[in-house]
């Protein structure tokens, strides 16, 4: 039987530091050198003032802003994972990140629930940040 591949992110020059951090067990976000704005997803310039951002380590703490429970796999590669949770998470540092919530019965999730980052290796190059109840 042929195994169906999962979608694995491909680092770009803009995102490589983020993926390197995840592989090391560190959640990195960008902070502007001009105005101090913190942002995620990675960009070449600050989304507020267009200055250059630098990478900083985030605490890994967040709260659930919204979520959905996926009950039907988007492809056979994800069939064993259903049901799984896709959530919008407000990082303690301010930016919103989309990720999965793991190690939790989906029926127990609530808006405002505190969560903390965990890292799941997907390949030798890519480790995904996911979140679990704090």
C-alpha positions as CSV (number, residue, x, y, z in Angstrom):
1,X,0.0,0.0,0.0
2,X,1.3,3.5,-0.9
3,X,1.5,5.9,2.0
4,X,0.0,9.3,1.3
5,X,2.2,12.2,2.2
6,X,1.2,15.0,4.6
7,X,1.7,18.6,3.6
8,X,5.0,19.7,5.1
9,X,5.9,23.4,5.2
10,X,8.8,24.5,3.1
11,X,11.1,27.2,4.7
12,X,11.7,30.4,2.8
13,X,14.4,33.0,3.5
14,X,11.8,34.9,5.5
15,X,10.6,31.9,7.5
16,X,13.8,29.9,8.0
17,X,14.6,31.4,11.4
18,X,11.2,30.4,12.7
19,X,11.6,26.8,11.5
20,X,15.1,26.6,13.0
21,X,13.7,27.8,16.3
22,X,10.9,25.2,16.3
23,X,13.4,22.4,15.6
24,X,15.4,23.6,18.6
25,X,12.2,23.7,20.8
26,X,11.9,27.5,20.7
27,X,8.9,29.5,19.5
28,X,10.2,32.6,17.7
29,X,8.2,35.7,16.6
30,X,9.3,39.0,15.0
31,X,9.7,42.3,16.8
32,X,10.1,45.6,14.9
33,X,13.4,47.5,15.5
34,X,11.5,50.8,14.8
35,X,8.2,50.7,16.7
36,X,8.5,47.5,18.8
37,X,5.4,45.9,17.2
38,X,5.4,42.1,17.5
39,X,4.2,40.1,14.6
40,X,3.5,36.6,13.3
41,X,3.6,35.3,10.5
42,X,7.2,36.1,9.4
43,X,7.6,39.1,7.0
44,X,10.6,41.1,5.6
45,X,9.3,44.3,7.2
46,X,7.1,45.4,10.1
47,X,3.4,45.4,9.2
48,X,2.9,48.6,11.1
49,X,5.8,50.9,10.1
50,X,7.8,49.0,7.4
51,X,11.1,48.9,9.5
52,X,13.1,45.7,9.7
53,X,12.0,43.2,12.4
54,X,14.3,41.0,14.5
55,X,13.6,37.5,15.9
56,X,12.7,37.2,19.6
57,X,11.8,34.1,21.6
58,X,8.2,34.0,22.7
59,X,7.1,32.5,26.0
60,X,5.0,29.8,24.3
61,X,1.9,30.8,26.3
62,X,-1.3,31.6,24.6
63,X,-5.1,31.7,24.9
64,X,-7.7,30.2,22.6
65,X,-9.5,32.9,20.6
66,X,-11.4,30.6,18.3
67,X,-11.3,26.9,17.2
68,X,-13.0,24.3,15.0
69,X,-13.0,20.6,15.4
70,X,-12.2,18.8,12.2
71,X,-14.2,15.6,12.0
72,X,-13.6,14.7,8.3
73,X,-10.1,14.4,7.1
74,X,-9.0,16.7,4.3
75,X,-7.1,13.8,2.7
76,X,-6.4,10.2,3.6
77,X,-3.1,11.3,5.0
78,X,-4.9,12.9,8.0
79,X,-7.6,10.2,8.5
80,X,-6.0,8.8,11.6
81,X,-6.0,12.2,13.2
82,X,-9.7,13.0,13.2
83,X,-11.1,14.5,15.2
84,X,-8.5,17.2,15.5
85,X,-8.6,20.9,16.5
86,X,-7.5,23.9,14.5
87,X,-7.4,27.0,16.6
88,X,-6.6,30.7,16.5
89,X,-4.4,31.4,19.5
90,X,-3.4,34.8,21.0
91,X,0.2,34.6,22.0
92,X,1.1,36.2,25.3
93,X,3.3,38.6,23.3
94,X,0.3,39.8,21.2
95,X,0.3,38.2,17.8
96,X,-2.3,35.6,16.7
97,X,-1.1,32.2,15.5
98,X,-3.1,29.4,13.9
99,X,-2.1,25.9,15.1
100,X,-3.5,22.7,16.4
101,X,-4.5,21.9,20.0
102,X,-3.3,18.5,21.1
103,X,-3.4,16.4,24.2
104,X,-6.9,17.5,25.0
105,X,-10.4,16.1,24.4
106,X,-11.9,18.5,21.9
107,X,-15.2,18.5,23.8
108,X,-13.3,20.2,26.7
109,X,-12.0,23.2,24.7
110,X,-13.2,26.6,25.5
111,X,-12.6,30.1,24.2
112,X,-10.2,31.8,26.5
113,X,-8.5,28.6,27.6
114,X,-4.8,29.0,28.4
115,X,-2.5,26.8,26.3
116,X,1.2,26.3,26.0
117,X,3.4,25.3,23.1
118,X,4.7,21.8,22.4
119,X,6.7,20.8,19.4
120,X,6.0,17.9,17.0
121,X,8.8,16.8,14.6
122,X,7.4,16.1,11.1
123,X,10.7,15.6,9.3
124,X,14.4,16.1,9.9
125,X,14.0,19.8,8.9
126,X,10.5,20.7,10.1
127,X,9.1,20.6,13.6
128,X,5.6,22.1,14.1
129,X,4.5,24.2,17.0
130,X,1.3,22.9,18.5
131,X,-0.4,23.7,21.7
132,X,-1.9,21.8,24.7
133,X,-3.9,23.0,27.7
134,X,-1.7,24.8,30.2
